């Protein structure tokens, strides 16, 4: 038969009772060692030993022995009763102390059970001395705060993703419906409508690809492989050279070997989003500066541009999904506000440090420091 699981209060009660009884027994043992007659009655120690003599008149030796045995038995019964009272008292006091000690823990457990995804705003808010329970409560309050922020970010992400996905679908369907409803539609007008629908479809495809990349970065890295940030940067720069020339943006690259470890595909996505954002969000005749280096046991890549002025308090917001500079939601450059969110997710998956800085004259400098190995 399986015994029921003992609660922490029961365990502490038994522990306190055992310590109490052990201390009492040790104290009694010390008293007996240093004072042998401590537990013997005073009437027995008062009279000195006398030589053997016959029992008084009217009493036999047997009756005297019986009286001695009865006296010893009564003393034994009294001793057992004292031990029983001591044990009961120790258990009662131990249970009382354990209950008072565990009272904050019961409050933490009860409140944590009441908190769910719908009321993550609730906090433990323990008062009292700054003991371990107070520290535990503050730690859990911080955890609930982070969970609340994560749930809110997830809700915002779902709402924004729904909006961004619905926009190209609605636009493409509207273009096709208008073209089909036109009674005098020509082959050229239908062709133009189909081209617009394909354009909106391409935009939706890019959005879905960005969402998949973001999800892959947040999922983490399954297999770590070595890669060189300089080699990845050269490939990405070559891929964006045509767009940079079309926008009259000059790319200045200073690339030295920067070996790191992680997922090369995700690292390439990070680099592509950094360079793509630096080219896309730039000014006519602007510059993009890219540098890779190995420093302090880390592989570092820095991408900066001469884009529009970014307020310093807006920098962190730009790394949230579907967030752009200013209040404009729909852009004509094909961006969805996911580039820097992807950069942040991939950097976190690699354990890399992400350091953005707004330039006083306009633009951003973004530095990502990768560990050279997984254990670094």
N, C-alpha and C positions, 0 to 999 in steps of 0.2 A: 504494500500500500504506500502510495506516494504521500509524504508529509506535506502539509500546506506550507507555502513560502512565507518565511518570516519577514515582517516589515522592518524597516530601518529603526522605527521606534522600539520594537521588541528587541532587536539586537542591541541597541544602546541601553535599554533597560537591563538586560542580562549582563552587559558589560559593567555598568555602574554597580549593580548588585554584587557581582563577583569581586570587583575592586573593593567595595565596602566590606564584604564579609572577610576577604583575605586580609584587609588591613586590621580588622577587629581580631582575627585569629592570630595574626603576627604580634599584635600588641599584647594579647593574653599570653602568648608563648614567651615573649620577652619578660613579662612580669613574673612568670613562673621561674624563669631562668635566674633572674636577679633577686627574686624574693620567693623562695620555694614554698613558704607557708601562706602565700597571698590568697589562694583559693580555699584554704582550710579555715573552719570556723574558729572563732576566738576562744570558745570554751575548751576546745581541744588543745590549743597552744598555751593556755594559761597555766595548766598544772604540769609540774615537772614529772618525769618518769619515776615511778615508785616500784619497789621490788614486789615480786609476786606474793599475793596473799589470798587467802580463801575468800570466797564471795560472802557478802553480808548474810546475816541470819534471815532465813526465809526465802533466799534467792539462790537458785542453782546456777551453775556455770553455763548450762544450756540456755537458760532464759537471758543471761547477759549477752551471749553470742547472738541470739535472735534479735535483741534490741539493737545491737551494733549493725547487723545486716539491714534491718529496717531503716535505720538512720542513713546508711549508705545508699539504699535504694531511693529514699526520698530526695537525697542530694542529687542522684543521677537523674531522677524525673525532673527536678528543678533545672538541672543543667540542660536537658533536652528541650524543655519548654523555653528557656532563655535563647537557645540557638534557633528554635523555630520562630520566636518573636523577632529575633535579629534578622533572619532571612526575609520574613514578611515585610518588616520595616525597610530593609534594603531594597526589595523589589518595588515597594510603593514609592519610596523616595526617588529611586532610579527612573521609574516611569514618569513621575512628575517632572524631573529634570529633563528627561528626553523630550517630553511633550513641549516644554517651554523652549528648548533649544531648536526643535524642528518646526516651531510655529511659523517662522518666515518662509521655510521651505514649502509648507503646505499652502501658504498664500501665493507663492510663486507658481506652484503646480496648478492651483485652482484658476488663477488668472490666465496662465498660459493655455489652459484647456478652453477657456472662454474666447480666446482670441482666434479668429479665423481669417480667411481671405477678405471677408466683408468688413471686419472691424479691426484692421491692422493698426489703426490710429490709437488704439488703447495701449496703455503702458502700465508696467508694474508700479513704478514710482515708489519704491520702498524707502521708508525713512528709518531713522535710528543710527546707531554707530556704523562707522565704515568698516564692518567686518567682512568675512568671506561671503555671507549671504547678500549683503549690500552690493558687493562687487559683482556677484552673479546676477543680481537684478539689473544692475546698470549694463552689464554685458548683453543680457537678453533684450533690454530696451533698445540698445543699439542695433541688435539683430533684427528686431521687429521694425525699426525704422528703415533699415536697408531693404527688408522684404517689402515694406509698403512702397518704397520708391521703385523697386523692381516691378511690382504689380502695376503701379501706375504707369511706368514706362512701357510695360507690355500692352496695356490698354491703349495708350497713345499710339504705339507702333501699329497695332491692329487697325485702329481707326484711320491712321494716315495711309497705311498700305492699302486698305480698302478704297480710300479716295483715289490714290494714285493709280491703282489698277482699273478702277471704274472709268477714269477720265479717258484713256485711249479707246476703251471698248465703246463708250458712248459716242465719242467723236467719230470713230470708224463706222459705226452703225448709222449715225446721222448722215454722213456723207453718202453712203450707199443708198439709204432711203430717199434722199433728195434726188439722187441721180435716177433711181428707178421710177420715182413719181413724176419726173419731167416727161410730158407727152412728146415733146419735140427733141428728145435726147439724141445726140449724134454719137458716132463711134469715138470722136475726139473727147466729148464731154464724159462719156462713160469711162474712157481710158484715164482721163484726169481724176475721176472719182476713185477708180481702182488704185491709182498711184498714191492718192492721199490715204486711202484705207491701208495700203501696204506700209506707208510711213508711220501711221499710228500703230500698226501691228509690230513694226520694228521697235518702236519706242516701248511697247509693252514687253517685248521679248528682252530688251536690255534691262528693264526694270526687274523682271523675273530672274534674270541672270544675276543681277546685283543682290537681290534678296537671297538667292541660293548661296552666293559668296559670303554674304553677311552671316547666314546660318552656319555655313561651314567654319567660319572663323570663330563663332561663339561655341561651336561644338567641341573645339579643341583639336589637338594633333594626335593622330593614331600611330603614325610612324615617323620617327625623327631621322632625317638625312642631312648630310653636310651640303652646304651651298655657299656661293660667293656672291655677296651683294653687288660687287662691281660688275660681274658678268650679267647679273639680272638687270642692273641699271642700264648697261649698254643695249641690251635687247629692247627694253622698254623705251629708251630714248629713240631708237630706230623706228619703233612702231608709232611714235607720236611726232616724228619729224615732219611729216606732211601736214598735220594739223597745225603745228607750230609755225611752219612757213606760211600757211594760208592765213593765219592770224597775225603774221609779222612779229612773232615772238622769238627771241634769240635764246637758245639753250646753251648754257655754259656748264660743262661737266668736268669735274676733277675727280677721277675715279682711281683709287688704289685698292689693292686686294683687301677684302674684308670678309674672311671666312666666318660662317655661323652655322647653326644647326637648327633644324625644324622641318617644315613642310615647304619645299621649293615652290610648289604651285601657289600656296597661300602667300609666300613672300613675294612672288611675282605680281599677284593681285594687289598686295599692299603698295608695291612700287608703282604699278600702273595707275592706281587711284591717286597716289601722291603727285606723280608727274602730270596725269590727266587734269587734276584739279588746278595745278599750278599753271598749266597752259590755258585751260578754259576760263578760269577766273583771273584774267590778266588784262592789261591795258594795251592799246595799240602801240607797237614798238617796244613792248616790255621785255623783261628778261626772266628766265628760270635758271636758278643755280642749283646744281646737283653735285653732291660730294659724298664719297664713301671712304671710310678709313677704319683701321683697326687700332683701338686704343683701350688700355686698361683691361685687357681680357674681354673686350666686347667689340662687336662689329657695328659700326655706326653709319647711318645714312642720314643726310640732311638735305631737304628740298625746300627752297625758298623762291618766292616770286615777287613781282612788283605790281600786285593787283590792287584792288580798291582798298580804302582805309577800313580797317577792322577794329572796332572798339575792343579794348582789352577784356571787358566784362562779357563780350559776346563770343570769345574764343571757345570756351568750354561747350557752349550750346551748339556750336557748329559740328561737334563730334557726336551729337545725338541724331538718330535716324530721321530723315525727312526735314531736317533743319537747314535753312539757308540764311545768308546774310540779308537782313531786312525782312519785310513782311510779304514779299512776293512769293507765291506758291508755285505758279506755272512759269517755267523758264523756256526760252526759245533755243537754248543750247543743248537740249537733250539731257540735262542733269535732273536728278531726282532727290538730291540731298542725302545720298547714301554713301558717297565716296569716303568722307572722313570717318563715318561710322564704321565702315568696313576696315579702314586703317586701324582704328582703335581696337576692334574685335580681334583682328589678326595679331596685333601687337600683344594683347593680353594673352592670347593662346600660346604665344612663344615666350611669355614671361619677359617681354621687352619693355623698356621704359620709353614712354611717349612724352615728348616735351614740345608743345607748341608755343610760339611767341609772335605777337602781332608787331609788325614793323611800324615805327612812328610815321614813316612816309607813305605807308600803304603796303598791303601784302602780308604774307605769313611766312615764318620760318618754322618748319616742323622737323624735329630730330627724333629718330627711332634708334635705340641702342639694343641690339640683339645680343643674347649670350652666345659665346663661341661654342658651348656645348650644353647639353641638357642639364648637367650637374652644376653648371656655373651659377 
